[in-house]
Amino acid sequence: MSLESFQQLNWSIMTPEFLILGVIAILVLMDLFMPKHMDRKMIGWIGIVAILAAMVATASMVGGPVESILHDTFRIDSFALAFKLLLLGGGALVLFLAVSYEPKDGVERYQAEFYYLFMTALLGAMLMTSSGDLITLYIGLELLSIPSYILAGIRKFHSQSNESAMKYVINGSISSAITLFGMSYVYGLTGTTNLLDMASKLATLSDSNHVYLLTLAFLMIVVGLGFKLAAAPFHMWAPDVYQGAPTPVTAFLSVVSKTAGFVIVIRILLTVFGFAATDGQGSIPILYNMQNYLAVIAAATMIIGNVVALKQTDIKRLFAYSSIAHAGYLLVAFTALTPNMFYSIWFYLLAYLLMNLGAFAIIQVVTEKAGSTKITEFAGLYRRSPVLAVSMGILLISLAGFPGTAGFIGKLNIFLGALYAEPGHYLLASIMIAATVVSYFYYFGIMTQIFFRPAADNSKFNIPFGIVVVLLVAVVGSVLFGILPNIAFDFLQNNLDIIADFFK
């Protein structure tokens, strides 16, 4: 490509990414030259402003045409914009948690590193949403993963943090290798790394040996990405990592990283395997033939996540298993493959972002003061801080999926999608209901501690400004989207034609 052609590319579609990248560079230099005694929280506030600016830049592209640069390796379509807004919104709320994070073990020494490592991981997630090529998808995945490994172990002198980082690195490296192995098979069969070119070439696949290789590739990619989603039986790392990592990192992994995981699953599996024929042009695509395998993973994830959560005594481990269960609910939507799948997954991730980040904000406040992450530390919270207690109650019933909350609308959409799919996934929908009922026991177990158990310590809580912002957004959003869900759905359907743009 000549310099003149390079300059003529429409680089403006990468404005949100350039904003984040530029601020990362500025934050690194600021940390380098700032006096040691200066509070590094200023770096966090600059990061929040940058993310909000990137959100505005992303929102300004809504309703525009599908555009791509660099031979379709980077594309802006409705899918990219919709999920990029989720990632940036979640990223801003996580930074609000981070600037309010003050543990007792002196992690503030690494505070500046946290902010720009976090923003680097966010940049990787953003690249994944706009990737139209296996290479850029994988680069985005690693740009997300590598800073995440460091963030999990950023408390250098904390043994649980060290353990979580080690387990995360080992499991993450294995999953990346398996995913890359599966991708290499697809590349070998098509001779291209462009997702849409792959889809068009695989649509006429008829050689039985090639179909066999492509099925192996599908299984390896599903296994590799299953680790990223913490889907059963590839979930083993999640409880230990969630428990040992600092609370803002745990919140990031449970929300932003999981959203990015579903982005890459949808981009690869739907684009490539949604058109890969099993017996010549016009035959059933491989993705539809493999629905039963995806259904088994979804069912196992819901069952294991909810059942094992019943026995947890550590609040962060409990939310790790809760996160596993929610990945299972989202996999039900992907397994059903209905026309409304994009909207169901997007709305559920929005609801999950609000209720989970709000819950982690309260977990951060309570566990910091107590110096422990045991569930019993929440005993008597209603007497110590009615605001925190009521907020946690609202967020927990949203996580449980009670009517009047965003969590209920999210689950209802996925449940109805499983029923109305052709053919209907009635068993999977039944398992989803049963798993949701099981979740009531551990969510209400936390509420029992909050409202009905005596407090061991009657001291009040000092709620930092960052926590107040997160709670306000989370609680109001969870109730608002539970009562008026059409606000979100109308925005998507009127401004973002995800289905039509996805395959352009």
C-alpha positions as CSV (number, residue, x, y, z in Angstrom):
1,M,0.0,0.0,0.0
2,S,1.4,3.4,-1.0
3,L,1.7,6.3,1.4
4,E,-0.9,8.2,-0.6
5,S,-3.4,5.3,-0.3
6,F,-2.6,4.9,3.3
7,Q,-3.4,8.6,4.0
8,Q,-6.7,8.4,2.0
9,L,-8.1,5.7,4.3
10,N,-11.1,6.8,6.5
11,W,-9.2,6.7,9.8
12,S,-12.0,8.6,11.5
13,I,-13.9,5.3,12.1
14,M,-11.1,4.4,14.5
15,T,-11.5,7.7,16.6
16,P,-12.6,5.9,19.8
17,E,-9.6,3.5,19.6
18,F,-7.2,6.4,18.9
19,L,-8.6,8.3,21.9
20,I,-8.0,5.4,24.2
21,L,-4.6,4.6,22.7
22,G,-3.5,8.3,23.0
23,V,-4.6,8.6,26.6
24,I,-2.8,5.3,27.5
25,A,0.5,6.8,26.2
26,I,-0.1,10.1,28.1
27,L,-0.9,8.2,31.3
28,V,2.3,6.1,31.1
29,L,4.4,9.3,30.6
30,M,2.5,11.0,33.5
31,D,3.2,8.2,35.8
32,L,6.9,8.2,34.8
33,F,7.4,11.9,35.4
34,M,5.0,12.6,38.3
35,P,6.6,13.0,41.7
36,K,6.4,9.9,43.8
37,H,4.4,11.5,46.6
38,M,1.6,12.6,44.2
39,D,-1.7,10.7,44.3
40,R,-2.1,8.6,41.2
41,K,-5.9,8.7,41.4
42,M,-5.7,11.7,39.0
43,I,-4.6,9.2,36.3
44,G,-7.8,7.2,37.0
45,W,-10.0,10.3,36.5
46,I,-8.2,11.2,33.3
47,G,-8.9,7.6,32.1
48,I,-12.6,8.0,33.0
49,V,-12.8,11.2,30.9
50,A,-11.1,9.5,28.0
51,I,-13.5,6.6,28.1
52,L,-16.5,8.9,28.2
53,A,-15.1,10.8,25.2
54,A,-14.7,7.5,23.3
55,M,-18.3,6.7,24.2
56,V,-19.4,10.1,22.6
57,A,-17.3,9.4,19.5
58,T,-18.8,5.9,19.2
59,A,-22.4,7.2,19.7
60,S,-21.8,9.8,16.9
61,M,-21.3,6.9,14.4
62,V,-24.7,5.3,15.3
63,G,-27.0,5.2,12.3
64,G,-24.1,5.6,9.8
65,P,-23.2,3.2,7.0
66,V,-21.1,0.1,7.3
67,E,-17.4,1.1,6.7
68,S,-14.2,-0.7,6.7
69,I,-10.5,0.0,6.2
70,L,-7.3,-2.0,5.8
71,H,-8.9,-4.7,3.6
72,D,-11.9,-5.2,5.9
73,T,-9.7,-6.1,8.9
74,F,-11.3,-3.2,10.8
75,R,-15.0,-2.5,10.3
76,I,-17.6,-0.3,11.8
77,D,-21.1,-1.9,11.7
78,S,-24.1,-1.8,14.0
79,F,-22.8,-4.9,15.9
80,A,-19.5,-3.2,16.6
81,L,-21.1,0.0,17.7
82,A,-23.7,-1.7,20.0
83,F,-21.2,-3.8,21.8
84,K,-18.5,-1.1,21.9
85,L,-21.0,1.1,23.8
86,L,-21.4,-1.7,26.4
87,L,-17.7,-2.2,26.8
88,L,-17.0,1.5,27.2
89,G,-19.9,2.0,29.6
90,G,-18.7,-1.0,31.7
91,G,-15.1,0.2,31.5
92,A,-16.0,3.7,32.8
93,L,-17.9,2.2,35.8
94,V,-15.0,-0.2,36.6
95,L,-12.6,2.9,36.7
96,F,-15.0,4.6,39.1
97,L,-14.6,1.5,41.3
98,A,-10.8,1.6,40.9
99,V,-10.4,5.2,42.0
100,S,-12.4,4.4,45.1
101,Y,-10.4,1.2,45.9
102,E,-8.2,1.5,49.0
103,P,-7.3,-2.0,50.4
104,K,-5.3,-2.4,53.6
105,D,-2.3,-4.1,51.9
106,G,-0.9,-1.0,50.2
107,V,-1.8,-1.8,46.6
108,E,-1.8,2.0,45.9
109,R,1.9,1.6,45.0
110,Y,0.7,0.0,41.8
111,Q,-2.3,2.2,41.3
112,A,-1.1,4.0,38.1
113,E,-0.2,0.7,36.5
114,F,-3.7,-0.5,37.1
115,Y,-5.3,2.3,35.1
116,Y,-3.3,2.1,31.9
117,L,-3.2,-1.7,32.0
118,F,-6.9,-1.7,32.3
119,M,-7.3,0.7,29.4
120,T,-5.0,-1.4,27.3
121,A,-7.2,-4.4,28.0
122,L,-10.3,-2.3,27.1
123,L,-8.7,-1.3,23.9
124,G,-8.2,-5.0,23.0
125,A,-11.9,-5.6,23.6
126,M,-12.9,-2.7,21.4
127,L,-10.7,-4.0,18.6
128,M,-12.4,-7.3,18.8
129,T,-15.8,-5.8,18.2
130,S,-14.7,-4.2,15.0
131,S,-12.5,-7.0,13.7
132,G,-13.4,-8.5,10.3
133,D,-10.4,-10.7,10.2
134,L,-9.0,-13.6,12.3
135,I,-5.7,-11.9,12.7
136,T,-7.1,-8.7,14.2
137,L,-9.5,-10.7,16.3
138,Y,-6.7,-12.7,17.8
139,I,-4.6,-9.6,18.3
140,G,-7.5,-8.0,20.1
141,L,-8.0,-11.1,22.2
142,E,-4.4,-11.1,23.3
143,L,-4.4,-7.4,23.9
144,L,-7.3,-8.0,26.3
145,S,-5.8,-11.2,27.9
146,I,-2.2,-10.2,28.7
147,P,-3.0,-7.0,30.7
148,S,-5.7,-9.1,32.5
149,Y,-3.2,-11.6,33.7
150,I,-1.0,-8.8,35.1
151,L,-4.0,-7.1,36.7
152,A,-5.1,-10.3,38.4
153,G,-1.7,-10.5,40.2
154,I,-1.1,-6.8,40.7
155,R,-1.1,-7.2,44.5
156,K,2.5,-8.6,44.4
157,F,2.7,-9.4,48.1
158,H,-0.7,-11.0,48.4
159,S,-0.6,-14.8,48.1
160,Q,-4.1,-15.2,46.8
161,S,-3.5,-12.6,44.1
162,N,-0.3,-14.4,43.0
163,E,-2.2,-17.7,42.9
164,S,-5.0,-16.2,40.8
165,A,-2.5,-14.7,38.3
166,M,-0.7,-18.0,37.9
167,K,-3.9,-20.0,37.3
168,Y,-5.2,-17.3,34.9
169,V,-2.0,-17.2,32.9
170,I,-1.9,-21.0,32.5
171,N,-5.5,-21.5,31.6
172,G,-5.6,-18.4,29.4
173,S,-2.5,-19.5,27.5
174,I,-3.9,-23.0,26.9
175,S,-7.2,-21.6,25.7
176,S,-5.5,-19.1,23.4
177,A,-3.4,-21.9,21.9
178,I,-6.4,-24.2,21.4
179,T,-8.4,-21.3,19.8
180,L,-5.4,-20.5,17.5
181,F,-5.1,-24.1,16.5
182,G,-8.8,-24.2,15.5
183,M,-8.4,-20.9,13.5
184,S,-5.4,-22.3,11.6
185,Y,-7.5,-25.2,10.3
186,V,-10.1,-22.8,9.0
187,Y,-7.3,-20.7,7.4
188,G,-5.8,-23.8,5.8
189,L,-9.1,-24.8,4.2
190,T,-9.9,-21.4,2.8
191,G,-6.6,-19.7,2.2
192,T,-7.8,-16.4,3.8
193,T,-8.2,-14.9,7.2
194,N,-11.0,-12.5,6.3
195,L,-14.2,-13.7,8.0
196,L,-16.6,-12.8,5.2
197,D,-14.3,-14.3,2.5
198,M,-14.1,-17.5,4.7
199,A,-17.9,-17.6,4.9
200,S,-18.4,-17.4,1.1
201,K,-15.7,-20.1,0.4
202,L,-17.1,-22.5,3.0
203,A,-20.7,-22.1,1.8
204,T,-19.9,-24.5,-1.1
205,L,-17.9,-27.1,1.0
206,S,-18.7,-30.6,-0.1
207,D,-15.5,-32.7,0.5
208,S,-16.3,-35.0,3.5
209,N,-12.6,-34.8,4.7
210,H,-12.8,-31.0,4.6
211,V,-16.1,-31.1,6.6
212,Y,-14.4,-33.3,9.2
213,L,-11.5,-30.9,9.6
214,L,-13.8,-27.9,9.8
215,T,-15.8,-29.7,12.5
216,L,-12.6,-30.3,14.5
217,A,-11.8,-26.6,14.0
218,F,-15.3,-25.7,15.3
219,L,-14.8,-27.8,18.4
220,M,-11.4,-26.4,19.2
221,I,-12.5,-22.8,18.8
222,V,-15.5,-23.5,21.1
223,V,-13.3,-25.2,23.7
224,G,-10.8,-22.3,23.5
225,L,-13.4,-19.6,23.8
226,G,-15.2,-21.6,26.4
227,F,-12.3,-20.8,28.7
228,K,-12.7,-17.1,28.0
229,L,-16.4,-17.2,28.8
230,A,-15.8,-19.4,32.0
231,A,-18.3,-21.9,30.5
232,A,-18.5,-25.4,32.0
233,P,-16.5,-27.6,32.0
234,F,-13.8,-24.9,31.2
235,H,-14.7,-22.7,34.2
236,M,-12.2,-24.1,36.8
237,W,-10.0,-20.9,36.8
238,A,-12.8,-18.4,37.5
239,P,-13.5,-18.9,41.2
240,D,-9.8,-18.7,42.3
241,V,-9.1,-15.8,40.0
242,Y,-12.2,-13.8,41.1
243,Q,-11.3,-14.5,44.8
244,G,-7.7,-13.5,44.6
245,A,-7.8,-10.5,42.2
246,P,-8.5,-7.0,43.5
247,T,-12.2,-6.2,43.5
248,P,-12.1,-3.8,40.5
249,V,-10.3,-6.4,38.5
250,T,-12.8,-9.1,39.5
251,A,-15.6,-6.7,38.3
252,F,-13.7,-6.1,35.1
253,L,-13.3,-9.8,34.4
254,S,-16.9,-10.6,35.2
255,V,-18.4,-7.9,33.0
256,V,-16.1,-6.3,30.4
257,S,-14.0,-9.4,29.7
258,K,-17.1,-11.6,29.5
259,T,-18.8,-9.2,27.1
260,A,-15.7,-9.3,24.9
261,G,-15.8,-13.1,25.0
262,F,-19.3,-13.2,23.6
263,V,-18.3,-10.7,20.9
264,I,-15.5,-13.0,19.6
265,V,-17.8,-16.0,19.9
266,I,-20.5,-14.3,17.8
267,R,-18.1,-12.9,15.2
268,I,-16.3,-16.2,14.5
269,L,-18.9,-18.8,15.0
270,L,-21.8,-17.0,13.3
271,T,-19.9,-15.5,10.4
272,V,-17.7,-18.5,9.6
273,F,-19.6,-21.6,10.8
274,G,-23.1,-20.1,10.2
275,F,-22.5,-20.5,6.4
276,A,-20.1,-23.5,6.3
277,A,-22.0,-26.1,4.4
278,T,-21.8,-29.8,5.4
279,D,-22.7,-31.3,2.0
280,G,-22.4,-28.7,-0.8
281,Q,-24.1,-25.4,-1.4
282,G,-27.5,-25.1,0.2
283,S,-27.0,-27.8,2.8
284,I,-27.4,-27.2,6.6
285,P,-24.5,-25.1,8.0
286,I,-22.2,-26.7,10.5
287,L,-23.3,-24.3,13.3
288,Y,-26.8,-25.7,13.1
289,N,-25.6,-29.3,13.1
290,M,-23.6,-28.5,16.3
291,Q,-26.5,-26.9,18.2
292,N,-26.9,-29.9,20.4
293,Y,-23.3,-29.6,21.5
294,L,-23.7,-26.0,22.3
295,A,-26.9,-26.8,24.2
296,V,-25.0,-29.4,26.4
297,I,-22.4,-26.7,27.3
298,A,-25.1,-24.1,28.1
299,A,-27.0,-26.6,30.3
300,A,-23.9,-27.8,32.1
301,T,-22.8,-24.2,32.7
302,M,-26.1,-23.2,34.2
303,I,-26.4,-26.3,36.4
304,I,-22.8,-26.3,37.6
305,G,-22.6,-22.5,38.2
306,N,-25.8,-22.4,40.3
307,V,-25.5,-25.6,42.2
308,V,-21.8,-25.1,43.3
309,A,-22.6,-21.5,44.3
310,L,-25.0,-22.9,47.0
311,K,-22.0,-24.1,49.1
312,Q,-19.8,-21.0,48.8
313,T,-18.9,-19.0,51.9
314,D,-16.8,-16.4,50.2
315,I,-18.7,-13.6,48.4
316,K,-16.3,-13.3,45.5
317,R,-16.3,-17.0,44.8
318,L,-20.1,-17.0,45.0
319,F,-20.2,-14.3,42.4
320,A,-17.7,-16.2,40.3
321,Y,-20.1,-19.1,40.1
322,S,-23.0,-16.7,39.6
323,S,-21.0,-15.3,36.6
324,I,-20.5,-18.9,35.3
325,A,-24.3,-19.4,35.5
326,H,-25.0,-16.2,33.6
327,A,-22.7,-17.3,30.9
328,G,-24.9,-20.3,30.6
329,Y,-28.0,-18.2,30.2
330,L,-26.3,-16.2,27.4
331,L,-25.2,-19.4,25.7
332,V,-28.9,-20.5,25.6
333,A,-29.6,-17.4,23.4
334,F,-26.7,-18.2,21.2
335,T,-27.7,-21.9,20.9
336,A,-31.3,-20.9,19.9
337,L,-30.0,-18.8,16.9
338,T,-33.2,-16.9,16.5
339,P,-33.4,-13.6,14.5
340,N,-33.6,-11.7,17.8
341,M,-30.5,-13.3,19.2
342,F,-28.4,-10.2,18.9
343,Y,-30.9,-8.0,20.7
344,S,-31.4,-10.6,23.5
345,I,-27.7,-11.1,24.1
346,W,-27.0,-7.3,24.0
347,F,-29.8,-6.5,26.4
348,Y,-28.9,-9.3,28.8
349,L,-25.2,-8.1,28.8
350,L,-26.5,-4.5,29.5
351,A,-28.6,-5.8,32.5
352,Y,-25.7,-8.0,33.7
353,L,-23.3,-5.1,33.5
354,L,-25.5,-2.9,35.6
355,M,-26.5,-5.4,38.3
356,N,-23.0,-7.0,38.6
357,L,-21.0,-3.8,38.7
358,G,-23.4,-2.4,41.3
359,A,-23.1,-5.5,43.4
360,F,-19.3,-5.4,43.2
361,A,-19.3,-1.7,44.3
362,I,-21.0,-2.8,47.5
363,I,-18.8,-5.8,47.9
364,Q,-15.8,-3.5,47.6
365,V,-17.0,-1.2,50.3
366,V,-17.9,-3.9,52.8
367,T,-14.9,-6.2,52.3
368,E,-12.4,-3.3,52.4
369,K,-13.7,-2.2,55.8
370,A,-14.0,-5.8,57.1
371,G,-10.7,-7.0,55.7
372,S,-12.4,-10.2,54.7
373,T,-14.5,-11.5,51.8
374,K,-16.7,-13.8,53.8
375,I,-20.4,-13.6,53.2
376,T,-20.9,-13.3,57.0
377,E,-19.3,-9.8,56.8
378,F,-22.6,-8.6,55.2
379,A,-24.5,-9.5,58.4
380,G,-26.5,-6.5,59.7
381,L,-25.7,-4.3,56.7
382,Y,-29.2,-2.8,56.8
383,R,-28.6,-1.4,60.3
384,R,-25.1,-0.1,59.4
385,S,-26.0,1.4,56.0
386,P,-29.6,1.2,54.8
387,V,-28.7,2.8,51.4
388,L,-26.1,0.0,50.7
389,A,-28.5,-2.7,51.9
390,V,-31.5,-1.6,49.9
391,S,-29.3,-1.1,46.8
392,M,-27.8,-4.6,47.2
393,G,-31.3,-6.0,47.6
394,I,-32.5,-4.5,44.4
395,L,-29.4,-5.7,42.5
396,L,-29.7,-9.2,43.9
397,I,-33.3,-9.6,42.9
398,S,-32.3,-8.3,39.4
399,L,-29.6,-11.0,39.3
400,A,-32.1,-13.6,40.4
401,G,-34.5,-12.4,37.6
402,F,-37.5,-11.1,39.5
403,P,-40.2,-9.1,37.6
404,G,-39.7,-5.3,37.6
405,T,-35.9,-5.6,37.0
406,A,-33.7,-5.6,34.0
407,G,-32.5,-9.1,34.9
408,F,-36.1,-10.5,34.5
409,I,-36.5,-8.9,31.1
410,G,-33.2,-10.3,30.0
411,K,-34.0,-13.8,31.1
412,L,-37.5,-13.7,29.6
413,N,-36.2,-12.7,26.2
414,I,-33.7,-15.6,26.2
415,F,-36.3,-18.1,27.5
416,L,-38.9,-17.1,24.8
417,G,-36.2,-17.3,22.2
418,A,-35.4,-20.9,23.2
419,L,-39.1,-21.8,23.0
420,Y,-39.8,-20.1,19.6
421,A,-36.7,-21.3,17.9
422,E,-37.1,-23.9,15.1
423,P,-36.9,-26.5,16.4
424,G,-37.8,-25.4,19.9
425,H,-35.2,-26.0,22.7
426,Y,-37.8,-27.0,25.3
427,L,-35.4,-29.0,27.5
428,L,-32.9,-26.2,27.6
429,A,-35.6,-23.7,28.5
430,S,-36.7,-26.0,31.3
431,I,-33.2,-26.3,32.6
432,M,-32.9,-22.5,32.5
433,I,-36.0,-22.1,34.7
434,A,-34.8,-24.8,37.2
435,A,-31.3,-23.2,37.4
436,T,-32.8,-19.8,38.0
437,V,-34.9,-21.2,40.8
438,V,-31.8,-22.7,42.4
439,S,-30.1,-19.3,42.2
440,Y,-32.8,-17.8,44.5
441,F,-31.3,-19.8,47.4
442,Y,-27.9,-18.2,47.3
443,Y,-29.0,-14.7,46.3
444,F,-31.6,-14.7,49.1
445,G,-28.9,-16.2,51.5
446,I,-27.0,-13.0,51.0
447,M,-30.2,-10.9,51.6
448,T,-30.8,-12.9,54.8
449,Q,-27.4,-11.8,56.1
450,I,-28.0,-8.2,55.1
451,F,-31.5,-7.8,56.6
452,F,-32.0,-10.5,59.2
453,R,-28.7,-11.2,60.9
454,P,-27.2,-9.1,63.7
455,A,-24.1,-7.1,62.9
456,A,-20.8,-8.0,64.6
457,D,-19.6,-4.4,64.1
458,N,-22.1,-1.4,64.2
459,S,-19.7,1.2,62.7
460,K,-21.0,3.1,59.7
461,F,-19.6,3.1,56.2
462,N,-17.9,6.0,54.4
463,I,-19.1,5.7,50.8
464,P,-16.7,7.2,48.3
465,F,-17.9,9.3,45.3
466,G,-16.9,6.7,42.7
467,I,-19.0,4.1,44.5
468,V,-22.0,6.5,44.7
469,V,-21.8,7.0,40.9
470,V,-21.7,3.3,40.2
471,L,-24.6,2.5,42.5
472,L,-26.7,5.3,41.1
473,V,-26.2,4.1,37.5
474,A,-26.6,0.4,38.4
475,V,-29.7,0.7,40.6
476,V,-31.5,3.2,38.5
477,G,-30.6,1.3,35.3
478,S,-31.7,-2.0,36.7
479,V,-35.1,-0.7,37.7
480,L,-35.6,1.6,34.6
481,F,-34.8,-1.2,32.1
482,G,-36.9,-3.6,34.1
483,I,-40.0,-1.3,33.9
484,L,-39.3,0.3,30.5
485,P,-37.2,-2.2,28.5
486,N,-38.3,-0.6,25.2
487,I,-36.0,2.3,25.8
488,A,-33.1,-0.1,25.1
489,F,-34.8,-2.1,22.4
490,D,-36.2,0.9,20.5
491,F,-32.7,2.4,20.5
492,L,-31.3,-0.8,19.0
493,Q,-34.0,-1.4,16.4
494,N,-34.3,2.3,15.3
495,N,-30.6,3.1,15.1
496,L,-28.7,-0.1,14.7
497,D,-29.7,-2.7,12.1
498,I,-27.4,-5.4,13.5
499,I,-28.6,-8.4,11.5
500,A,-28.4,-6.6,8.1
501,D,-25.0,-5.0,8.8
502,F,-23.4,-8.1,10.3
503,F,-22.9,-9.9,7.0
504,K,-22.2,-6.8,4.7
